[in-house]
Each structure stands twice: as structure tokens, then as C-alpha cells.
Amino acid sequence: MVRITQHRAKCIGCNACVEAANYRWRISRKDGKCTLIGGVEKKGFYSVLTGDDEYADNVYAAKHCPVNIIKVEKVK
């Protein structure tokens, strides 16, 4: 499994994550920030557990995030 975490408050809405994995990310019409689809909020951080098939695309999204607010890690 893969855990994806985002610190949404610091998002600048650059769209890099949406371009990398549009099935997991989208731009909010409400505030223009990127939203982690399926993410659950806890203390300002959003996280979701996904299958291993999403790992590569989301690592790419994390590497291209200009504000480094996306973390992707493999979990057991």
C-alpha cells in the first residue's frame, strides 16, 4: 500500500500534481488549491491509502511540487 499526504494550506495551486496523476488530484473551484481525492483531513494534513499501482505517478507529483507539500511512502 501507498500513503499519500498533502499539507493543503500551503498549496499554491500550480497544477503539477494534477498533471502527474489526474485520477488522484484535482483543482478546487472554491479556492484554486489542489485537492487530494479521497483524502481525509487531520490537523491540516490530508492523507489517503492507495494501491501500489499509484506509487510512481504520485512520486512524480511530489517531486514536481514547487512547495514540497506532498509526501508519498510505501506502508505495509
C-alpha positions in Angstrom: 0.0 0.0 0.0 1.0 3.6 -0.5 0.2 6.6 1.8 -0.1 10.0 0.1 0.0 13.0 2.4 -0.6 16.7 1.5 -0.3 19.9 3.5 -3.1 21.6 1.7 -2.9 25.0 3.4 0.5 25.6 1.8 -0.7 24.6 -1.7 -0.3 27.3 -4.4 -2.4 25.6 -7.0 0.3 25.1 -9.6 -1.4 22.0 -11.1 1.8 19.9 -11.2 0.2 17.1 -9.2 -3.0 17.1 -11.3 -0.9 16.7 -14.5 1.1 13.8 -13.0 -1.9 11.9 -11.5 -5.3 13.3 -12.5 -7.1 10.4 -11.0 -5.8 11.3 -7.5 -5.6 15.2 -7.7 -7.9 18.0 -8.9 -8.0 21.8 -8.6 -10.7 23.1 -6.3 -13.1 25.6 -7.9 -13.7 27.0 -4.5 -10.1 28.2 -3.7 -7.9 27.2 -6.6 -5.8 24.8 -4.5 -5.1 21.2 -5.4 -7.2 18.6 -3.6 -6.2 15.1 -2.8 -9.1 13.0 -4.0 -10.2 10.6 -1.2 -8.0 12.4 1.3 -9.1 12.6 5.0 -8.1 15.7 6.9 -6.3 15.6 10.2 -4.7 18.8 11.7 -4.4 20.5 8.3 -2.9 17.4 6.6 -4.8 15.3 4.1 -3.9 11.6 3.6 -5.1 8.6 1.7 -4.1 5.0 1.4 -3.9 3.6 -2.1 -2.7 0.6 -4.1 0.9 0.2 -5.2 -0.1 1.0 -8.8 -0.4 4.7 -7.8 3.1 5.0 -6.4 5.1 6.1 -9.4 2.7 8.8 -10.6 2.4 10.3 -7.2 6.2 10.2 -6.5 6.4 12.2 -9.8 3.8 14.6 -8.5 5.6 15.0 -5.2 9.0 15.7 -6.9 7.4 18.4 -9.2 5.5 20.2 -6.4 7.2 23.6 -6.1 6.3 24.0 -2.5 7.1 20.4 -1.4 3.9 19.7 0.4 3.3 16.2 -1.0 4.8 13.1 0.7 4.5 9.6 -0.8 5.5 6.5 1.2 5.1 2.7 0.9 3.4 1.2 4.0 2.7 -2.4 5.0 
